[in-house]
């Protein structure tokens, strides 16, 4: 069972509609940090970079 205090920094369930947290906040933070470091290494020599995000779903 996941630690309920790691539900995005909230105690208990973060929302009444949620049964449980599938990915704890610390895992998301660690992965985002790792991706940021990888992007920084991959594009260290690039002066200008343009990122375009496309949201699709819901």
WOZIBEL-V901665 format. One record per pair of residues at least 12 apart in sequence whose C-alpha atoms are under 6 Angstrom apart, sorted by the first residue. I is the first residue (numbers start at 1). GAP is how many residues later the second one is. D is the distance in whole Angstrom. If there is no record, write none. Layout:
BEGIN
I_GAP_D, I_GAP_D
END
This chain:
BEGIN
6_18_6, 8_17_5
END
